[in-house]
């Protein structure tokens, strides 16, 4: 995976986390809003937060 791909992925995750609420998250996934998907939404928000702690160069080295 190229560093530019990782950067695009990080930016996409961060952007989605910033703009989506639970309703929109479930709508995108075409699922009913329930406790399970609420937990997944919170996990996605955590993913975005933790992924944001790494720069694309470092992540590319780790997964490359």
PQR file of N, CA, C, O and H, with PARSE charges and radii, in Angstrom:
ATOM      1  N   UNK A   1       0.845  -1.167   0.000 -0.4000 1.5000
ATOM      2  CA  UNK A   1       0.000   0.000   0.000 -0.0000 2.0000
ATOM      3  C   UNK A   1       0.890   1.229   0.000  0.5500 1.7000
ATOM      4  O   UNK A   1       1.872   1.301   0.739 -0.5500 1.4000
ATOM      5  N   UNK A   2       0.544   2.175  -0.820 -0.4000 1.5000
ATOM      6  CA  UNK A   2       1.358   3.389  -0.937 -0.0000 2.0000
ATOM      7  C   UNK A   2       0.950   4.396   0.142  0.5500 1.7000
ATOM      8  O   UNK A   2      -0.182   4.391   0.626 -0.5500 1.4000
ATOM      9  H   UNK A   2      -0.253   2.117  -1.420  0.4000 1.0000
ATOM     10  N   UNK A   3       1.884   5.242   0.495 -0.4000 1.5000
ATOM     11  CA  UNK A   3       1.635   6.254   1.521 -0.0000 2.0000
ATOM     12  C   UNK A   3       0.463   7.150   1.136  0.5500 1.7000
ATOM     13  O   UNK A   3      -0.325   7.545   1.996 -0.5500 1.4000
ATOM     14  H   UNK A   3       2.803   5.246   0.102  0.4000 1.0000
ATOM     15  N   UNK A   4       0.344   7.469  -0.135 -0.4000 1.5000
ATOM     16  CA  UNK A   4      -0.761   8.316  -0.582 -0.0000 2.0000
ATOM     17  C   UNK A   4      -2.111   7.627  -0.351  0.5500 1.7000
ATOM     18  O   UNK A   4      -3.099   8.288  -0.032 -0.5500 1.4000
ATOM     19  H   UNK A   4       0.984   7.148  -0.833  0.4000 1.0000
ATOM     20  N   UNK A   5      -2.152   6.299  -0.512 -0.4000 1.5000
ATOM     21  CA  UNK A   5      -3.387   5.542  -0.254 -0.0000 2.0000
ATOM     22  C   UNK A   5      -3.752   5.594   1.226  0.5500 1.7000
ATOM     23  O   UNK A   5      -4.919   5.761   1.581 -0.5500 1.4000
ATOM     24  H   UNK A   5      -1.349   5.762  -0.772  0.4000 1.0000
ATOM     25  N   UNK A   6      -2.758   5.451   2.072 -0.4000 1.5000
ATOM     26  CA  UNK A   6      -2.987   5.491   3.519 -0.0000 2.0000
ATOM     27  C   UNK A   6      -3.486   6.874   3.919  0.5500 1.7000
ATOM     28  O   UNK A   6      -4.393   7.001   4.742 -0.5500 1.4000
ATOM     29  H   UNK A   6      -1.811   5.315   1.784  0.4000 1.0000
ATOM     30  N   UNK A   7      -2.894   7.903   3.335 -0.4000 1.5000
ATOM     31  CA  UNK A   7      -3.309   9.274   3.641 -0.0000 2.0000
ATOM     32  C   UNK A   7      -4.765   9.495   3.231  0.5500 1.7000
ATOM     33  O   UNK A   7      -5.531  10.105   3.977 -0.5500 1.4000
ATOM     34  H   UNK A   7      -2.158   7.800   2.666  0.4000 1.0000
ATOM     35  N   UNK A   8      -5.145   9.011   2.068 -0.4000 1.5000
ATOM     36  CA  UNK A   8      -6.530   9.131   1.600 -0.0000 2.0000
ATOM     37  C   UNK A   8      -7.474   8.406   2.555  0.5500 1.7000
ATOM     38  O   UNK A   8      -8.535   8.926   2.903 -0.5500 1.4000
ATOM     39  H   UNK A   8      -4.523   8.515   1.462  0.4000 1.0000
ATOM     40  N   UNK A   9      -7.086   7.209   2.975 -0.4000 1.5000
ATOM     41  CA  UNK A   9      -7.905   6.435   3.906 -0.0000 2.0000
ATOM     42  C   UNK A   9      -8.071   7.168   5.237  0.5500 1.7000
ATOM     43  O   UNK A   9      -9.184   7.264   5.753 -0.5500 1.4000
ATOM     44  H   UNK A   9      -6.225   6.787   2.693  0.4000 1.0000
ATOM     45  N   UNK A  10      -6.986   7.679   5.790 -0.4000 1.5000
ATOM     46  CA  UNK A  10      -7.053   8.413   7.055 -0.0000 2.0000
ATOM     47  C   UNK A  10      -7.952   9.645   6.935  0.5500 1.7000
ATOM     48  O   UNK A  10      -8.751   9.931   7.827 -0.5500 1.4000
ATOM     49  H   UNK A  10      -6.082   7.601   5.371  0.4000 1.0000
ATOM     50  N   UNK A  11      -7.812  10.363   5.831 -0.4000 1.5000
ATOM     51  CA  UNK A  11      -8.636  11.552   5.625 -0.0000 2.0000
ATOM     52  C   UNK A  11     -10.102  11.183   5.458  0.5500 1.7000
ATOM     53  O   UNK A  11     -10.976  11.893   5.956 -0.5500 1.4000
ATOM     54  H   UNK A  11      -7.163  10.130   5.106  0.4000 1.0000
ATOM     55  N   UNK A  12     -10.384  10.092   4.769 -0.4000 1.5000
ATOM     56  CA  UNK A  12     -11.764   9.656   4.564 -0.0000 2.0000
ATOM     57  C   UNK A  12     -12.408   9.232   5.884  0.5500 1.7000
ATOM     58  O   UNK A  12     -13.561   9.573   6.151 -0.5500 1.4000
ATOM     59  H   UNK A  12      -9.675   9.515   4.365  0.4000 1.0000
ATOM     60  N   UNK A  13     -11.671   8.495   6.702 -0.4000 1.5000
ATOM     61  CA  UNK A  13     -12.189   8.078   8.006 -0.0000 2.0000
ATOM     62  C   UNK A  13     -12.459   9.299   8.884  0.5500 1.7000
ATOM     63  O   UNK A  13     -13.514   9.404   9.508 -0.5500 1.4000
ATOM     64  H   UNK A  13     -10.735   8.218   6.484  0.4000 1.0000
ATOM     65  N   UNK A  14     -11.511  10.206   8.924 -0.4000 1.5000
ATOM     66  CA  UNK A  14     -11.679  11.419   9.728 -0.0000 2.0000
ATOM     67  C   UNK A  14     -12.846  12.265   9.257  0.5500 1.7000
ATOM     68  O   UNK A  14     -13.605  12.791  10.071 -0.5500 1.4000
ATOM     69  H   UNK A  14     -10.654  10.121   8.416  0.4000 1.0000
ATOM     70  N   UNK A  15     -12.991  12.396   7.966 -0.4000 1.5000
ATOM     71  CA  UNK A  15     -14.084  13.181   7.404 -0.0000 2.0000
ATOM     72  C   UNK A  15     -15.438  12.548   7.713  0.5500 1.7000
ATOM     73  O   UNK A  15     -16.381  13.242   8.093 -0.5500 1.4000
ATOM     74  H   UNK A  15     -12.374  11.969   7.305  0.4000 1.0000
ATOM     75  N   UNK A  16     -15.529  11.239   7.551 -0.4000 1.5000
ATOM     76  CA  UNK A  16     -16.785  10.539   7.824 -0.0000 2.0000
ATOM     77  C   UNK A  16     -17.140  10.646   9.298  0.5500 1.7000
ATOM     78  O   UNK A  16     -18.303  10.854   9.644 -0.5500 1.4000
ATOM     79  H   UNK A  16     -14.763  10.675   7.243  0.4000 1.0000
ATOM     80  N   UNK A  17     -16.160  10.507  10.157 -0.4000 1.5000
ATOM     81  CA  UNK A  17     -16.407  10.583  11.603 -0.0000 2.0000
ATOM     82  C   UNK A  17     -16.927  11.970  11.969  0.5500 1.7000
ATOM     83  O   UNK A  17     -17.801  12.101  12.826 -0.5500 1.4000
ATOM     84  H   UNK A  17     -15.215  10.338   9.876  0.4000 1.0000
ATOM     85  N   UNK A  18     -16.402  12.981  11.336 -0.4000 1.5000
ATOM     86  CA  UNK A  18     -16.765  14.354  11.647 -0.0000 2.0000
ATOM     87  C   UNK A  18     -18.182  14.683  11.186  0.5500 1.7000
ATOM     88  O   UNK A  18     -18.901  15.406  11.875 -0.5500 1.4000
ATOM     89  H   UNK A  18     -15.691  12.874  10.640  0.4000 1.0000
ATOM     90  N   UNK A  19     -18.597  14.152  10.012 -0.4000 1.5000
ATOM     91  CA  UNK A  19     -19.866  14.578   9.428 -0.0000 2.0000
ATOM     92  C   UNK A  19     -21.050  13.648   9.707  0.5500 1.7000
ATOM     93  O   UNK A  19     -22.198  14.067   9.558 -0.5500 1.4000
ATOM     94  H   UNK A  19     -18.013  13.565   9.452  0.4000 1.0000
ATOM     95  N   UNK A  20     -20.801  12.399  10.106 -0.4000 1.5000
ATOM     96  CA  UNK A  20     -21.900  11.453  10.278 -0.0000 2.0000
ATOM     97  C   UNK A  20     -22.403  11.396  11.720  0.5500 1.7000
ATOM     98  O   UNK A  20     -21.617  11.341  12.666 -0.5500 1.4000
ATOM     99  H   UNK A  20     -19.869  12.058  10.226  0.4000 1.0000
ATOM    100  N   UNK A  21     -23.713  11.411  11.864 -0.4000 1.5000
ATOM    101  CA  UNK A  21     -24.296  11.098  13.155 -0.0000 2.0000
ATOM    102  C   UNK A  21     -24.772   9.641  13.107  0.5500 1.7000
ATOM    103  O   UNK A  21     -24.634   8.982  12.076 -0.5500 1.4000
ATOM    104  H   UNK A  21     -24.351  11.456  11.096  0.4000 1.0000
ATOM    105  N   UNK A  22     -25.320   9.143  14.192 -0.4000 1.5000
ATOM    106  CA  UNK A  22     -25.723   7.741  14.245 -0.0000 2.0000
ATOM    107  C   UNK A  22     -26.749   7.406  13.163  0.5500 1.7000
ATOM    108  O   UNK A  22     -26.644   6.370  12.506 -0.5500 1.4000
ATOM    109  H   UNK A  22     -25.432   9.678  15.029  0.4000 1.0000
ATOM    110  N   UNK A  23     -27.722   8.267  12.979 -0.4000 1.5000
ATOM    111  CA  UNK A  23     -28.748   8.026  11.964 -0.0000 2.0000
ATOM    112  C   UNK A  23     -28.119   7.903  10.573  0.5500 1.7000
ATOM    113  O   UNK A  23     -28.431   6.970   9.833 -0.5500 1.4000
ATOM    114  H   UNK A  23     -27.807   9.108  13.512  0.4000 1.0000
ATOM    115  N   UNK A  24     -27.237   8.838  10.216 -0.4000 1.5000
ATOM    116  CA  UNK A  24     -26.592   8.821   8.905 -0.0000 2.0000
ATOM    117  C   UNK A  24     -25.675   7.613   8.740  0.5500 1.7000
ATOM    118  O   UNK A  24     -25.589   7.034   7.657 -0.5500 1.4000
ATOM    119  H   UNK A  24     -26.983   9.596  10.817  0.4000 1.0000
ATOM    120  N   UNK A  25     -24.998   7.238   9.811 -0.4000 1.5000
ATOM    121  CA  UNK A  25     -24.132   6.052   9.807 -0.0000 2.0000
ATOM    122  C   UNK A  25     -24.953   4.816   9.453  0.5500 1.7000
ATOM    123  O   UNK A  25     -24.566   4.037   8.582 -0.5500 1.4000
ATOM    124  H   UNK A  25     -25.069   7.708  10.691  0.4000 1.0000
ATOM    125  N   UNK A  26     -26.077   4.639  10.125 -0.4000 1.5000
ATOM    126  CA  UNK A  26     -26.935   3.481   9.865 -0.0000 2.0000
ATOM    127  C   UNK A  26     -27.552   3.552   8.468  0.5500 1.7000
ATOM    128  O   UNK A  26     -27.692   2.533   7.792 -0.5500 1.4000
ATOM    129  H   UNK A  26     -26.391   5.272  10.832  0.4000 1.0000
ATOM    130  N   UNK A  27     -27.914   4.741   8.050 -0.4000 1.5000
ATOM    131  CA  UNK A  27     -28.483   4.918   6.720 -0.0000 2.0000
ATOM    132  C   UNK A  27     -27.475   4.499   5.646  0.5500 1.7000
ATOM    133  O   UNK A  27     -27.834   3.801   4.698 -0.5500 1.4000
ATOM    134  H   UNK A  27     -27.800   5.569   8.600  0.4000 1.0000
ATOM    135  N   UNK A  28     -26.223   4.921   5.789 -0.4000 1.5000
ATOM    136  CA  UNK A  28     -25.173   4.545   4.837 -0.0000 2.0000
ATOM    137  C   UNK A  28     -24.975   3.037   4.776  0.5500 1.7000
ATOM    138  O   UNK A  28     -24.753   2.473   3.705 -0.5500 1.4000
ATOM    139  H   UNK A  28     -25.931   5.488   6.559  0.4000 1.0000
ATOM    140  N   UNK A  29     -25.056   2.391   5.935 -0.4000 1.5000
ATOM    141  CA  UNK A  29     -24.851   0.947   6.006 -0.0000 2.0000
ATOM    142  C   UNK A  29     -26.115   0.149   5.689  0.5500 1.7000
ATOM    143  O   UNK A  29     -26.087  -1.078   5.595 -0.5500 1.4000
ATOM    144  H   UNK A  29     -25.236   2.849   6.805  0.4000 1.0000
ATOM    145  N   UNK A  30     -27.223   0.873   5.527 -0.4000 1.5000
ATOM    146  CA  UNK A  30     -28.514   0.255   5.230 -0.0000 2.0000
ATOM    147  C   UNK A  30     -28.913  -0.760   6.300  0.5500 1.7000
ATOM    148  O   UNK A  30     -29.298  -1.893   6.011 -0.5500 1.4000
ATOM    149  H   UNK A  30     -27.246   1.869   5.604  0.4000 1.0000
ATOM    150  N   UNK A  31     -28.804  -0.296   7.560 -0.4000 1.5000
ATOM    151  CA  UNK A  31     -29.174  -1.121   8.714 -0.0000 2.0000
ATOM    152  C   UNK A  31     -30.126  -0.327   9.589  0.5500 1.7000
ATOM    153  O   UNK A  31     -30.189   0.901   9.520 -0.5500 1.4000
ATOM    154  H   UNK A  31     -28.492   0.625   7.794  0.4000 1.0000
ATOM    155  N   UNK A  32     -30.866  -1.057  10.413 -0.4000 1.5000
ATOM    156  CA  UNK A  32     -31.762  -0.420  11.378 -0.0000 2.0000
ATOM    157  C   UNK A  32     -30.945   0.046  12.580  0.5500 1.7000
ATOM    158  O   UNK A  32     -30.044  -0.650  13.048 -0.5500 1.4000
ATOM    159  H   UNK A  32     -30.815  -2.054  10.469  0.4000 1.0000
ATOM    160  N   UNK A  33     -31.276   1.216  13.056 -0.4000 1.5000
ATOM    161  CA  UNK A  33     -30.593   1.762  14.225 -0.0000 2.0000
ATOM    162  C   UNK A  33     -31.023   0.976  15.463  0.5500 1.7000
ATOM    163  O   UNK A  33     -32.199   0.974  15.829 -0.5500 1.4000
ATOM    164  H   UNK A  33     -32.008   1.781  12.675  0.4000 1.0000
ATOM    165  N   UNK A  34     -30.071   0.314  16.098 -0.4000 1.5000
ATOM    166  CA  UNK A  34     -30.342  -0.427  17.328 -0.0000 2.0000
ATOM    167  C   UNK A  34     -29.090  -0.386  18.195  0.5500 1.7000
ATOM    168  O   UNK A  34     -28.113   0.282  17.857 -0.5500 1.4000
ATOM    169  H   UNK A  34     -29.116   0.315  15.801  0.4000 1.0000
ATOM    170  N   UNK A  35     -29.126  -1.104  19.314 -0.4000 1.5000
ATOM    171  CA  UNK A  35     -27.989  -1.078  20.244 -0.0000 2.0000
ATOM    172  C   UNK A  35     -26.706  -1.572  19.595  0.5500 1.7000
ATOM    173  O   UNK A  35     -25.631  -1.023  19.836 -0.5500 1.4000
ATOM    174  H   UNK A  35     -29.920  -1.646  19.588  0.4000 1.0000
ATOM    175  N   UNK A  36     -26.819  -2.621  18.760 -0.4000 1.5000
ATOM    176  CA  UNK A  36     -25.629  -3.169  18.110 -0.0000 2.0000
ATOM    177  C   UNK A  36     -24.967  -2.104  17.233  0.5500 1.7000
ATOM    178  O   UNK A  36     -23.756  -1.894  17.313 -0.5500 1.4000
ATOM    179  H   UNK A  36     -27.692  -3.067  18.564  0.4000 1.0000
ATOM    180  N   UNK A  37     -25.762  -1.437  16.401 -0.4000 1.5000
ATOM    181  CA  UNK A  37     -25.187  -0.453  15.480 -0.0000 2.0000
ATOM    182  C   UNK A  37     -24.786   0.824  16.206  0.5500 1.7000
ATOM    183  O   UNK A  37     -23.895   1.539  15.746 -0.5500 1.4000
ATOM    184  H   UNK A  37     -26.745  -1.608  16.336  0.4000 1.0000
ATOM    185  N   UNK A  38     -25.416   1.116  17.311 -0.4000 1.5000
ATOM    186  CA  UNK A  38     -24.965   2.242  18.112 -0.0000 2.0000
ATOM    187  C   UNK A  38     -23.566   1.959  18.660  0.5500 1.7000
ATOM    188  O   UNK A  38     -22.709   2.843  18.666 -0.5500 1.4000
ATOM    189  H   UNK A  38     -26.140   0.536  17.684  0.4000 1.0000
ATOM    190  N   UNK A  39     -23.337   0.724  19.120 -0.4000 1.5000
ATOM    191  CA  UNK A  39     -22.002   0.331  19.575 -0.0000 2.0000
ATOM    192  C   UNK A  39     -20.986   0.411  18.442  0.5500 1.7000
ATOM    193  O   UNK A  39     -19.866   0.883  18.639 -0.5500 1.4000
ATOM    194  H   UNK A  39     -24.034   0.007  19.114  0.4000 1.0000
ATOM    195  N   UNK A  40     -21.381  -0.054  17.247 -0.4000 1.5000
ATOM    196  CA  UNK A  40     -20.476  -0.002  16.091 -0.0000 2.0000
ATOM    197  C   UNK A  40     -20.149   1.441  15.722  0.5500 1.7000
ATOM    198  O   UNK A  40     -19.022   1.751  15.337 -0.5500 1.4000
ATOM    199  H   UNK A  40     -22.291  -0.437  17.088  0.4000 1.0000
ATOM    200  N   UNK A  41     -21.143   2.320  15.842 -0.4000 1.5000
ATOM    201  CA  UNK A  41     -20.926   3.739  15.567 -0.0000 2.0000
ATOM    202  C   UNK A  41     -19.896   4.320  16.535  0.5500 1.7000
ATOM    203  O   UNK A  41     -18.994   5.056  16.132 -0.5500 1.4000
ATOM    204  H   UNK A  41     -22.059   2.068  16.155  0.4000 1.0000
ATOM    205  N   UNK A  42     -20.041   3.984  17.800 -0.4000 1.5000
ATOM    206  CA  UNK A  42     -19.069   4.457  18.796 -0.0000 2.0000
ATOM    207  C   UNK A  42     -17.683   3.874  18.540  0.5500 1.7000
ATOM    208  O   UNK A  42     -16.678   4.558  18.732 -0.5500 1.4000
ATOM    209  H   UNK A  42     -20.773   3.387  18.127  0.4000 1.0000
ATOM    210  N   UNK A  43     -17.621   2.618  18.108 -0.4000 1.5000
ATOM    211  CA  UNK A  43     -16.335   2.003  17.769 -0.0000 2.0000
ATOM    212  C   UNK A  43     -15.713   2.684  16.551  0.5500 1.7000
ATOM    213  O   UNK A  43     -14.497   2.865  16.491 -0.5500 1.4000
ATOM    214  H   UNK A  43     -18.438   2.062  17.951  0.4000 1.0000
ATOM    215  N   UNK A  44     -16.547   3.058  15.585 -0.4000 1.5000
ATOM    216  CA  UNK A  44     -16.036   3.786  14.418 -0.0000 2.0000
ATOM    217  C   UNK A  44     -15.448   5.129  14.845  0.5500 1.7000
ATOM    218  O   UNK A  44     -14.396   5.533  14.350 -0.5500 1.4000
ATOM    219  H   UNK A  44     -17.534   2.911  15.634  0.4000 1.0000
ATOM    220  N   UNK A  45     -16.121   5.816  15.757 -0.4000 1.5000
ATOM    221  CA  UNK A  45     -15.608   7.088  16.256 -0.0000 2.0000
ATOM    222  C   UNK A  45     -14.260   6.878  16.963  0.5500 1.7000
ATOM    223  O   UNK A  45     -13.353   7.701  16.836 -0.5500 1.4000
ATOM    224  H   UNK A  45     -16.976   5.488  16.158  0.4000 1.0000
ATOM    225  N   UNK A  46     -14.140   5.778  17.702 -0.4000 1.5000
ATOM    226  CA  UNK A  46     -12.864   5.446  18.353 -0.0000 2.0000
ATOM    227  C   UNK A  46     -11.792   5.144  17.310  0.5500 1.7000
ATOM    228  O   UNK A  46     -10.654   5.598  17.430 -0.5500 1.4000
ATOM    229  H   UNK A  46     -14.877   5.110  17.805  0.4000 1.0000
ATOM    230  N   UNK A  47     -12.160   4.380  16.291 -0.4000 1.5000
ATOM    231  CA  UNK A  47     -11.227   4.074  15.202 -0.0000 2.0000
ATOM    232  C   UNK A  47     -10.668   5.365  14.614  0.5500 1.7000
ATOM    233  O   UNK A  47      -9.460   5.496  14.418 -0.5500 1.4000
ATOM    234  H   UNK A  47     -13.084   4.011  16.194  0.4000 1.0000
ATOM    235  N   UNK A  48     -11.549   6.310  14.337 -0.4000 1.5000
ATOM    236  CA  UNK A  48     -11.111   7.584  13.758 -0.0000 2.0000
ATOM    237  C   UNK A  48     -10.177   8.323  14.714  0.5500 1.7000
ATOM    238  O   UNK A  48      -9.168   8.893  14.297 -0.5500 1.4000
ATOM    239  H   UNK A  48     -12.530   6.204  14.496  0.4000 1.0000
ATOM    240  N   UNK A  49     -10.520   8.307  15.978 -0.4000 1.5000
ATOM    241  CA  UNK A  49      -9.687   9.001  16.966 -0.0000 2.0000
ATOM    242  C   UNK A  49      -8.296   8.375  17.049  0.5500 1.7000
ATOM    243  O   UNK A  49      -7.290   9.084  17.042 -0.5500 1.4000
ATOM    244  H   UNK A  49     -11.339   7.845  16.317  0.4000 1.0000
ATOM    245  N   UNK A  50      -8.243   7.048  17.127 -0.4000 1.5000
ATOM    246  CA  UNK A  50      -6.950   6.375  17.232 -0.0000 2.0000
ATOM    247  C   UNK A  50      -6.154   6.425  15.931  0.5500 1.7000
ATOM    248  O   UNK A  50      -4.934   6.587  15.954 -0.5500 1.4000
ATOM    249  H   UNK A  50      -9.060   6.472  17.133  0.4000 1.0000
ATOM    250  N   UNK A  51      -6.839   6.286  14.801 -0.4000 1.5000
ATOM    251  CA  UNK A  51      -6.140   6.359  13.513 -0.0000 2.0000
ATOM    252  C   UNK A  51      -5.515   7.737  13.326  0.5500 1.7000
ATOM    253  O   UNK A  51      -4.457   7.871  12.711 -0.5500 1.4000
ATOM    254  H   UNK A  51      -7.830   6.155  14.782  0.4000 1.0000
ATOM    255  N   UNK A  52      -6.176   8.753  13.859 -0.4000 1.5000
ATOM    256  CA  UNK A  52      -5.658  10.115  13.751 -0.0000 2.0000
ATOM    257  C   UNK A  52      -4.388  10.354  14.542  0.5500 1.7000
ATOM    258  O   UNK A  52      -3.741  11.389  14.381 -0.5500 1.4000
ATOM    259  H   UNK A  52      -7.036   8.644  14.358  0.4000 1.0000
ATOM    260  N   UNK A  53      -4.030   9.422  15.384 -0.4000 1.5000
ATOM    261  CA  UNK A  53      -2.798   9.560  16.169 -0.0000 2.0000
ATOM    262  C   UNK A  53      -1.551   9.168  15.379  0.5500 1.7000
ATOM    263  O   UNK A  53      -0.427   9.390  15.827 -0.5500 1.4000
ATOM    264  H   UNK A  53      -4.555   8.581  15.515  0.4000 1.0000
ATOM    265  N   UNK A  54      -1.762   8.588  14.206 -0.4000 1.5000
ATOM    266  CA  UNK A  54      -0.647   8.171  13.358 -0.0000 2.0000
ATOM    267  C   UNK A  54      -0.636   8.994  12.079  0.5500 1.7000
ATOM    268  O   UNK A  54      -1.687   9.353  11.548 -0.5500 1.4000
ATOM    269  H   UNK A  54      -2.675   8.408  13.842  0.4000 1.0000
ATOM    270  N   UNK A  55       0.551   9.284  11.598 -0.4000 1.5000
ATOM    271  CA  UNK A  55       0.642   9.933  10.298 -0.0000 2.0000
ATOM    272  C   UNK A  55       0.707   8.841   9.228  0.5500 1.7000
ATOM    273  O   UNK A  55       1.017   7.686   9.520 -0.5500 1.4000
ATOM    274  H   UNK A  55       1.404   8.993  12.030  0.4000 1.0000
ATOM    275  N   UNK A  56       0.410   9.227   7.986 -0.4000 1.5000
ATOM    276  CA  UNK A  56       0.356   8.267   6.884 -0.0000 2.0000
ATOM    277  C   UNK A  56       1.695   7.564   6.679  0.5500 1.7000
ATOM    278  O   UNK A  56       1.727   6.368   6.388 -0.5500 1.4000
ATOM    279  H   UNK A  56       0.159  10.166   7.748  0.4000 1.0000
ATOM    280  N   UNK A  57       2.776   8.281   6.824 -0.4000 1.5000
ATOM    281  CA  UNK A  57       4.108   7.684   6.616 -0.0000 2.0000
ATOM    282  C   UNK A  57       4.364   6.543   7.603  0.5500 1.7000
ATOM    283  O   UNK A  57       4.814   5.464   7.217 -0.5500 1.4000
ATOM    284  H   UNK A  57       2.750   9.253   7.060  0.4000 1.0000
ATOM    285  N   UNK A  58       4.073   6.795   8.873 -0.4000 1.5000
ATOM    286  CA  UNK A  58       4.286   5.769   9.906 -0.0000 2.0000
ATOM    287  C   UNK A  58       3.389   4.563   9.679  0.5500 1.7000
ATOM    288  O   UNK A  58       3.855   3.425   9.735 -0.5500 1.4000
ATOM    289  H   UNK A  58       3.707   7.672   9.187  0.4000 1.0000
ATOM    290  N   UNK A  59       2.092   4.802   9.420 -0.4000 1.5000
ATOM    291  CA  UNK A  59       1.179   3.696   9.181 -0.0000 2.0000
ATOM    292  C   UNK A  59       1.583   2.888   7.956  0.5500 1.7000
ATOM    293  O   UNK A  59       1.479   1.662   7.954 -0.5500 1.4000
ATOM    294  H   UNK A  59       1.713   5.726   9.375  0.4000 1.0000
ATOM    295  N   UNK A  60       2.035   3.563   6.932 -0.4000 1.5000
ATOM    296  CA  UNK A  60       2.476   2.850   5.718 -0.0000 2.0000
ATOM    297  C   UNK A  60       3.644   1.931   6.036  0.5500 1.7000
ATOM    298  O   UNK A  60       3.706   0.813   5.525 -0.5500 1.4000
ATOM    299  H   UNK A  60       2.119   4.559   6.934  0.4000 1.0000
ATOM    300  N   UNK A  61       4.560   2.380   6.862 -0.4000 1.5000
ATOM    301  CA  UNK A  61       5.692   1.551   7.260 -0.0000 2.0000
ATOM    302  C   UNK A  61       5.219   0.331   8.063  0.5500 1.7000
ATOM    303  O   UNK A  61       5.730  -0.775   7.884 -0.5500 1.4000
ATOM    304  H   UNK A  61       4.510   3.288   7.278  0.4000 1.0000
ATOM    305  N   UNK A  62       4.242   0.544   8.946 -0.4000 1.5000
ATOM    306  CA  UNK A  62       3.752  -0.547   9.794 -0.0000 2.0000
ATOM    307  C   UNK A  62       3.055  -1.599   8.965  0.5500 1.7000
ATOM    308  O   UNK A  62       3.312  -2.789   9.145 -0.5500 1.4000
ATOM    309  H   UNK A  62       3.827   1.442   9.092  0.4000 1.0000
ATOM    310  N   UNK A  63       2.179  -1.198   8.063 -0.4000 1.5000
ATOM    311  CA  UNK A  63       1.382  -2.174   7.313 -0.0000 2.0000
ATOM    312  C   UNK A  63       2.005  -2.587   5.999  0.5500 1.7000
ATOM    313  O   UNK A  63       1.534  -3.526   5.357 -0.5500 1.4000
ATOM    314  H   UNK A  63       1.970  -0.231   7.917  0.4000 1.0000
ATOM    315  N   UNK A  64       3.053  -1.904   5.593 -0.4000 1.5000
ATOM    316  CA  UNK A  64       3.656  -2.181   4.290 -0.0000 2.0000
ATOM    317  C   UNK A  64       4.555  -3.372   4.258  0.5500 1.7000
ATOM    318  O   UNK A  64       5.115  -3.695   3.211 -0.5500 1.4000
ATOM    319  H   UNK A  64       3.436  -1.142   6.114  0.4000 1.0000
TER
END
